[in-house]
């Protein structure tokens, strides 16, 4: 059996057996990719150019859009190239780069969503201190902390995973390289170190999840006590997009990594991977632009969306 020193490339999962289906997958992925580029690019442009959108929440939306662009650009272009050119190969360094950047963008996005939950908590539950607690310097600091944490987390996992001896071949049963699939190729006992690292990471992720839940418990309690129906509607309109994005991100990612091995199959793994790696980056700008009135107003001003567009 080959070991990690003799592996020069990996073979990714073939999306289809026939040429027609391969091309169908290519055009489907291309449409999703272009939609994600357009949506996140336009959201970023609206926030960067709109003076009224220079707020902490919109600053975090800009950072989220950049992370979504990086995340989907890590996986889909290679999958589209393989489908178009009828190949499955990805170089060893290319696979390591995919693992690193995918973990980096996904982890940074999760921590950023946690920060955004705190932003909504302060805005609704402690509005008089909002400018003090979330000034421009504080926003840059916490956003940089989210990006920095994602970088070091990804670097640690990638270095550890690719230092393991690979004794089970070089076939990755996924359309992009990810840690669970690399661990399946490692020797029987060599992956335990990475498993322990993933357990520690899971505890950290769970801590962020608890923080988000507690934040929204306090937010909903404060909103329900508001005497004005207009105030409640405005508060919900700023919270629901973030809650929808968090739910989509966590539900798909948790199922992908914690589903029982008994129900695992290549086709199910492929569908789940698309749900947590492709759908959220493409759906996030649509969720926010259609629910955030200020962002929609900026898009109308720059003629990004028509003036008669209606929100969900």
C-alpha positions as CSV (number, residue, x, y, z in Angstrom):
1,X,0.0,0.0,0.0
2,X,1.3,3.5,-0.7
3,X,2.3,5.8,2.1
4,X,2.1,9.6,2.4
5,X,5.7,10.0,1.0
6,X,4.8,8.2,-2.2
7,X,1.5,9.9,-2.9
8,X,1.8,12.7,-5.4
9,X,-1.9,13.2,-6.0
10,X,-5.3,12.3,-4.8
11,X,-8.4,11.1,-6.7
12,X,-11.6,13.0,-5.9
13,X,-15.1,11.6,-6.1
14,X,-16.5,11.3,-9.6
15,X,-19.7,13.4,-9.8
16,X,-21.2,11.2,-12.5
17,X,-20.5,8.1,-14.6
18,X,-21.6,9.5,-18.0
19,X,-20.3,12.5,-19.9
20,X,-23.7,14.1,-20.1
21,X,-24.2,14.0,-16.3
22,X,-20.7,15.4,-15.8
23,X,-21.5,18.4,-18.0
24,X,-24.8,18.8,-16.2
25,X,-23.0,19.0,-12.9
26,X,-20.5,21.5,-14.3
27,X,-23.3,23.8,-15.5
28,X,-25.1,23.4,-12.1
29,X,-22.0,24.2,-10.1
30,X,-21.2,27.1,-12.4
31,X,-24.6,28.6,-11.9
32,X,-24.4,28.3,-8.2
33,X,-20.8,29.7,-8.2
34,X,-21.8,32.7,-10.3
35,X,-24.8,33.4,-8.1
36,X,-22.6,33.3,-5.0
37,X,-20.0,35.6,-6.6
38,X,-22.7,38.0,-7.7
39,X,-24.6,38.1,-4.5
40,X,-21.7,38.4,-2.1
41,X,-19.9,40.8,-4.5
42,X,-22.9,43.1,-4.7
43,X,-23.5,43.0,-0.9
44,X,-19.9,43.9,-0.4
45,X,-20.1,46.7,-2.9
46,X,-23.3,48.1,-1.3
47,X,-21.8,48.1,2.2
48,X,-18.4,49.5,1.1
49,X,-20.0,52.3,-1.0
50,X,-23.0,53.2,1.1
51,X,-22.3,55.8,3.8
52,X,-25.4,54.8,5.8
53,X,-24.1,51.2,6.0
54,X,-20.9,52.0,7.8
55,X,-22.3,50.4,11.0
56,X,-21.0,47.5,13.1
57,X,-23.6,45.1,11.7
58,X,-22.9,46.0,8.1
59,X,-19.1,45.8,8.8
60,X,-19.7,42.2,9.9
61,X,-21.8,41.5,6.9
62,X,-19.0,42.7,4.7
63,X,-16.6,40.3,6.5
64,X,-19.1,37.5,6.2
65,X,-19.5,38.1,2.4
66,X,-15.7,37.9,2.0
67,X,-15.5,34.7,3.9
68,X,-18.3,33.2,1.8
69,X,-16.5,34.2,-1.4
70,X,-13.3,32.5,-0.1
71,X,-15.1,29.4,1.0
72,X,-17.0,28.6,-2.2
73,X,-14.0,29.6,-4.3
74,X,-11.9,26.9,-2.5
75,X,-14.1,24.0,-3.5
76,X,-16.2,24.6,-6.6
77,X,-13.6,25.8,-9.2
78,X,-11.7,22.5,-8.9
79,X,-14.9,20.4,-9.0
80,X,-16.1,22.3,-12.1
81,X,-12.7,21.8,-13.8
82,X,-12.7,18.1,-13.0
83,X,-16.3,17.7,-14.4
84,X,-15.4,19.7,-17.5
85,X,-12.2,17.9,-18.3
86,X,-13.4,14.5,-17.2
87,X,-10.7,14.0,-14.5
88,X,-10.6,13.3,-10.8
89,X,-7.0,14.2,-9.9
90,X,-5.8,16.8,-7.5
91,X,-2.2,17.3,-6.5
92,X,-1.0,16.5,-3.0
93,X,-0.2,20.2,-2.4
94,X,-3.5,21.2,-3.9
95,X,-5.4,18.9,-1.6
96,X,-3.6,20.3,1.4
97,X,-4.3,23.8,0.2
98,X,-8.0,23.0,-0.1
99,X,-8.2,21.5,3.4
100,X,-6.4,24.6,4.8
101,X,-8.4,27.3,3.1
102,X,-11.7,25.5,3.6
103,X,-11.2,25.1,7.3
104,X,-9.9,28.6,7.5
105,X,-12.9,30.2,5.9
106,X,-15.5,28.0,7.6
107,X,-14.0,28.4,11.1
108,X,-13.6,32.1,10.7
109,X,-17.2,32.4,9.5
110,X,-18.4,30.4,12.5
111,X,-16.6,32.7,15.0
112,X,-17.8,35.7,13.1
113,X,-21.4,34.5,13.3
114,X,-20.9,34.2,17.1
115,X,-19.6,37.8,17.2
116,X,-22.7,38.9,15.2
117,X,-25.0,37.3,17.8
118,X,-23.2,39.4,20.4
119,X,-23.7,42.5,18.1
120,X,-27.5,41.8,18.0
121,X,-27.6,41.2,21.7
122,X,-25.9,44.6,22.5
123,X,-28.0,46.4,19.9
124,X,-31.3,45.2,21.4
125,X,-30.7,44.5,25.0
126,X,-28.2,47.3,25.8
127,X,-28.7,49.9,23.1
128,X,-27.4,52.9,25.1
129,X,-23.9,51.3,25.3
130,X,-23.9,50.0,21.7
131,X,-21.5,52.7,20.4
132,X,-19.2,52.1,23.4
133,X,-19.1,48.3,23.3
134,X,-18.9,48.0,19.5
135,X,-17.0,51.0,18.3
136,X,-15.0,50.9,15.1
137,X,-11.8,49.7,16.9
138,X,-13.7,47.0,18.7
139,X,-15.4,45.8,15.5
140,X,-12.0,45.6,13.7
141,X,-10.5,43.8,16.7
142,X,-13.1,41.1,17.0
143,X,-13.3,40.5,13.3
144,X,-9.5,40.2,13.1
145,X,-9.7,37.8,16.1
146,X,-12.3,35.6,14.2
147,X,-10.0,35.6,11.1
148,X,-6.9,34.9,13.1
149,X,-8.5,32.1,15.1
150,X,-9.6,30.5,11.8
151,X,-6.1,30.8,10.4
152,X,-4.4,29.1,13.4
153,X,-7.1,26.5,13.8
154,X,-6.8,25.6,10.1
155,X,-3.0,25.6,10.2
156,X,-3.0,23.2,13.2
157,X,-5.5,20.8,11.7
158,X,-4.0,20.8,8.2
159,X,-0.4,20.3,9.5
160,X,-1.5,17.5,11.8
161,X,-3.7,15.7,9.2
162,X,-1.1,15.7,6.5
163,X,1.7,14.6,8.8
164,X,-0.2,11.3,9.3
165,X,1.0,8.3,7.3
166,X,-1.5,7.4,4.6
167,X,-1.8,3.7,4.2
168,X,-5.3,3.3,2.6
169,X,-4.6,4.6,-0.9
170,X,-5.3,8.0,-2.4
171,X,-9.0,7.9,-3.3
172,X,-10.9,10.7,-1.5
173,X,-14.7,10.0,-1.5
174,X,-15.7,13.6,-1.8
175,X,-15.7,16.2,-4.5
176,X,-13.1,18.2,-2.5
177,X,-10.5,17.4,0.1
178,X,-11.7,17.5,3.7
179,X,-10.3,16.3,7.0
180,X,-12.7,13.3,7.6
181,X,-11.9,11.9,4.2
182,X,-8.2,12.3,4.7
183,X,-8.4,10.5,8.1
184,X,-10.1,7.5,6.3
185,X,-6.8,7.1,4.3
186,X,-4.6,7.1,7.4
187,X,-3.2,4.1,9.1
188,X,-5.3,2.4,11.8
189,X,-3.8,4.0,14.9
190,X,-2.2,7.1,13.5
191,X,-5.4,9.2,13.3
192,X,-6.1,9.2,17.0
193,X,-4.1,12.4,17.6
194,X,-6.2,14.2,15.0
195,X,-9.4,12.7,16.6
196,X,-8.5,14.2,20.0
197,X,-7.8,17.5,18.3
198,X,-11.2,17.4,16.7
199,X,-12.8,16.6,20.1
200,X,-11.2,19.7,21.6
201,X,-12.3,21.7,18.6
202,X,-15.9,20.3,19.1
203,X,-15.9,21.6,22.6
204,X,-14.9,25.0,21.4
205,X,-17.6,25.0,18.7
206,X,-20.2,23.8,21.3
207,X,-19.2,26.7,23.5
208,X,-19.8,29.2,20.7
209,X,-23.2,27.5,20.0
210,X,-24.2,27.9,23.7
211,X,-23.2,31.5,23.5
212,X,-25.3,32.1,20.4
213,X,-28.3,30.3,22.0
214,X,-28.1,32.3,25.3
215,X,-27.7,35.5,23.3
216,X,-30.9,34.9,21.4
217,X,-32.8,33.8,24.5
218,X,-32.0,37.2,26.0
219,X,-32.8,39.0,22.7
220,X,-36.2,37.3,22.3
221,X,-37.1,38.1,25.9
222,X,-36.2,41.8,25.4
223,X,-38.1,41.9,22.1
224,X,-41.3,40.4,23.5
225,X,-41.3,43.0,26.3
226,X,-41.2,45.9,23.8
227,X,-44.5,47.8,23.9
228,X,-44.4,49.0,20.3
229,X,-45.3,46.5,17.6
230,X,-43.2,48.5,15.1
231,X,-40.2,48.1,17.5
232,X,-40.7,44.4,17.7
233,X,-41.0,44.1,14.0
234,X,-37.8,46.1,13.4
235,X,-35.9,44.0,16.0
236,X,-37.0,40.8,14.5
237,X,-36.1,42.0,11.0
238,X,-32.5,42.5,12.0
239,X,-32.3,39.2,14.0
240,X,-34.1,36.7,11.8
241,X,-31.5,36.9,8.9
242,X,-28.6,36.2,11.2
243,X,-30.6,33.4,12.9
244,X,-31.4,31.8,9.6
245,X,-27.8,31.9,8.5
246,X,-26.6,30.4,11.7
247,X,-29.3,27.7,11.6
248,X,-28.4,26.8,8.0
249,X,-24.6,26.8,8.7
250,X,-24.8,24.7,11.9
251,X,-27.5,22.2,10.9
252,X,-25.7,21.2,7.6
253,X,-22.2,21.3,9.1
254,X,-23.2,19.3,12.2
255,X,-25.0,16.6,10.2
256,X,-22.0,16.3,7.9
257,X,-19.5,15.7,10.6
258,X,-21.6,13.9,13.2
259,X,-23.9,11.7,11.2
260,X,-23.7,8.0,12.1
261,X,-21.3,5.9,10.0
262,X,-24.2,3.4,9.5
263,X,-26.1,5.8,7.2
264,X,-23.0,7.1,5.4
265,X,-22.7,6.5,1.6
266,X,-20.9,8.3,-1.2
267,X,-24.1,9.8,-2.6
268,X,-25.3,11.0,0.8
269,X,-21.9,12.4,1.7
270,X,-21.9,14.3,-1.6
271,X,-25.3,15.8,-1.0
272,X,-24.5,16.8,2.6
273,X,-21.2,18.3,1.5
274,X,-22.9,20.5,-1.0
275,X,-25.4,21.5,1.6
276,X,-22.8,22.8,4.1
277,X,-20.1,24.0,1.8
278,X,-21.9,25.4,-1.3
279,X,-25.5,26.3,-0.2
280,X,-24.7,28.7,2.7
281,X,-22.2,30.9,0.8
282,X,-24.7,31.2,-2.1
283,X,-27.8,31.7,0.1
284,X,-26.4,34.1,2.7
285,X,-26.4,37.3,0.6
286,X,-30.0,36.5,-0.5
287,X,-31.1,36.1,3.1
288,X,-29.5,39.3,4.3
289,X,-30.3,41.5,1.3
290,X,-34.0,40.5,1.3
291,X,-34.5,41.0,5.0
292,X,-32.2,43.9,5.8
293,X,-34.0,47.1,4.9
294,X,-30.9,49.3,5.0
295,X,-29.0,46.9,2.7
296,X,-31.9,46.7,0.3
297,X,-32.1,50.4,0.2
298,X,-28.5,50.8,-0.6
299,X,-28.8,48.2,-3.4
300,X,-31.8,50.2,-4.8
301,X,-29.7,53.3,-4.7
302,X,-26.9,51.7,-6.7
303,X,-29.5,50.0,-8.9
304,X,-28.4,46.6,-7.8
305,X,-32.0,45.4,-7.2
306,X,-35.1,47.0,-8.7
307,X,-37.0,49.5,-6.6
308,X,-40.1,47.4,-6.5
309,X,-38.3,44.3,-5.1
310,X,-40.2,42.8,-2.2
311,X,-38.8,41.1,0.8
312,X,-39.8,37.7,2.0
